[in-house]
């Protein structure tokens, strides 16, 4: 009998097969669900994708169903940046549930080990990985203040001044960053990778990733940043097999996100950014 973690991978993982249609429908349901916060469109579109998947490939339907379960959990609340104490705990609970539900289905209902959280990649970091850890905060310092301030997107996050508010914003930004990798990469991307080549699976997961970030607040021309970021995170995870590494990358980026938002709302607090905050 095969080991519990020896999960068969479907033989046909070409991009342009009939399986792409239901997968594309399921992932694009995130656009109305998160981008427009319209469940009346998002849920039926999601169901249509699952029905087609059932007719096309039962194994695909199973994996898309697990993804759908996570999407439905996330869609039960607004993920707009609201750091009030009630929403702080509510959102934390719902996002945790969105990771837990697919994991429990995969591990205890389907009885396999597709969804995992590989904290160690099993190899030393290469030179490009070390260089990238320096490049990420530098690029964030260069781009993020310009994006937030010139687009006005910083207003999608609350202005903070009290210590408690600053702490909640910092924890919230970083907690969501960690969750992004657990949900979009270790859950959605990994499930899609069972049926599609790396590039296709990565593009599909990025549609959900970017739609979520849009609702979170990365609007205006934000997708010009979030699309390559989502694709890079998927690619880096595939290369390194290390959740730890992609989380470190994400937290370095989110540190600059936090500083840039505080800078935009509070003129003169952080004088090391190139773009001055409004009203300074």
N, C-alpha and C positions, 0 to 999 in steps of 0.2 A: 504493500500500500504506500503511495507517495507521501512524502512529508507534508505537514499541514501548510507549510509556506511555499510549497512547489506549485504555484498557480499556473495552469496552462495559459499561454498567450495565443489568441486566435491567429491562425496561419496567415490570413489575408489582412495585411496592414497597409495596403495601397491607399493613396489619397482619394483618387477619383473612382470610388465605388458607390453603390447605392446607399451604403452606410453613412456616407457624408451628409446626406439630406436630413435624416432625423437628428444627427448630432448637431448640425448647423441650426436646426429649428430649436432644439433644446437650449443651446448656448445663447442664441439671439433672444430668447425669452427674457434674458437679463436686461436687455435694452429697455423694454417697457416696464419691467419690474423695478429696476433701479434707476435707469436714466430718466424715466418719466413717472415713476412711482404709480404705475397704472396696472393694478392687479387684474382688472376686467379684461385687459388684452393679454397680459403676461401669462396668467394661468391657463387660459384656453390654448394659447400658442405652445406652452409647455406640454400640455396633454396631447396635442396633435403630434408633436415630435415623438412622444413616448409610444403612441399608437402605431405610428409608422415604423418605429424601431422594433416593436413587437412583431410586425408583419415581415420585417426584413431580416432580423437577426436577434434571437432571444438573449444571447450573451451581451450584445450591445444594449438591448433594452434594460437588462439588469444593471449595467454600469451607468447608463443614462438615468435610470430610476434613482440610483443612489445620489447622483449629482442633483437631480431634481429635488430630492428630499432636503438636501442642504440649502438649495436656493429658496425653497418654500419657507424654511425656518428663518433665514435671513430676512425675507420679504415681509415677515410679520411685524417688523418695527421699522421706523425711519432711522437711517444711519447718518443723517445730517449731524454735523458737529454740534452737539448739545452736551455741555459738561455739568449740567445741573445734577445734584446728587441722585435723584430718582432715576434719571436717564442714564447716568454713569453706570449704575448697577444693573439696570434693565438691559442695556446694550451689551454689557459684559456677559450677562447670563445668556442672552439669545445667541451671540456669536460663539460662545463656548458650546452651546447646544448644537449649532450648525456644524461644528467639527465633530462633536461626539456622536451625533446621530448617524452620519455616513460610516464612521469608524465601527460603531456597534453593529450596524447592518452587515458590513463587510466581514467583520470578525466572528460574529455570533449567529447571524441569520444565514448568510451565504456560506459561512464557515471557510474562510480563506484569509490570506494576509496580503492583499494588494495594497491597502492603505497602511503605510508605515511612516514613521518619523525618524529617519536615519540621522541621528545627531552627529555621527562621525562618518566621514567619507572613506576612511580606511587608508588614506595616503597623505603624505606631507603636502602642504600648500606649495604650488608652483610659483615661479616668479611672477607670472601674469596675475595670479590671484592676490599676491601681496601688493603689487602695483595698483590693482583695481581698488583695494581698500583705501588707498590714498587718493585715487582719482575721484571716487564717489563723493566724499565730502567737499572736495575742491569744486567739482562740477555743480554740486548743490549750492555752494556759496556763490558761484558765478551766475546760476540760472534762476534759482528759486525766488530770491527777493524781487528780481525783475519780473518774473511771472506773477507772483502774488500781488505786487503793487500796481503794475501797469494794467493788469486785467481786472483788478478789483476783487479777485477771488479770495483775498485774505478776509474779506467781510463775511465769507461763508463760515468762518470760525469766530467764536466769541472773543471780544476784547477781554483781556485778563489783567488784573492789577493786584488783587489780594493773593497772598501766599497760597491759600487753599486752591484758588482758581488756577494759578500757574502750575501747581503740582498736579491737579487733575488733568489739565491740558497736556502736560508732559507725559503722564502715565497713559492717558488715552491715546495720544498719537503713537506712542511706542507699542502699546498693547495691540492696537489695530494692525500695526506693521508686522508684529509676530504672527497674528492671526491670519493675515494675508498669505503668508507662506504655508501655514498649516492647511488652509482651506483651498486656495487657488492652485498651489503647486503640489503639495503632498496628497491632496485629495482629487481635485478636478483634473489636473494635468496628468497625474499618474493613471487615473481611470481611463482617460482618453487615449493615453499612450498604448494601451492594450489593443487598440483597434486602428490606430493611425500612425504614420511616420512622425518623427520628432517635430518637424516644422509644422505639420498640420495640427497636431495635438497642441502645440504651443500657441498657434494662432487662435485656435478655438478657445483655449483657456483664457487668453488675453482679452477676448470679447467680454467675458464675464468680469474679469479683473477690472478692466477699464470702466465698465458700466457701473460697478460698485463704487469705484473711486470718484466717478462723476457725481453720484448722489452724495458722497461724503463731502464734496466741496471742490474737487479739482475740475472746475468748469471753464467756460470761455475757451481759450486755446490750450487748456490743460491736457487734453488727449495727445497733443504733440509731444508731451513729456511722458505721460503715463503709458502710452502704447509701447514705445521702445523699452521703457522700464519693465513692464510686464513680460515682454518677450525676452529681455535679457535675463530676468530672474529665472524663467523657465529653462532657458539655455544653460545658464550657469549651474542650476541644480542638476541638469542632465549630465553636464561635464564633471562636476565634483562629487555628485551623489551625497552631498553634505548639507543637511538642513541647517546646521550650525553656521556654515559659511554664508548661505543666502540670508539668514536672519541677521548676521552681523552687517552685511551689506545694507540690508533694509534699515536697520537701526541707525547706521551712520547717516543714511539719507534722511531718515525721519528726525534725527537730531537737528539737522539744518532746517527741515520743515518747521519744527517747533520754534527755533530761533528766529526764522524769517517771519513767521506769523506774529510773534511777540514784537519783533522789530517794526512790522507794518502798523500795528495798533498803538505802539508806544514810541513816539519820536525820541531819538537820542539815547535809547536804552542800549542798543548795540551799534556802536559807531564803525564797526569793521566791515559793514556791507557796502557795496559800491552804489546801490540805489537808495536814495534817501526815502524815509517813510513819509507818507502824506502828512502835511501840516508842519513839517519840520522846517 
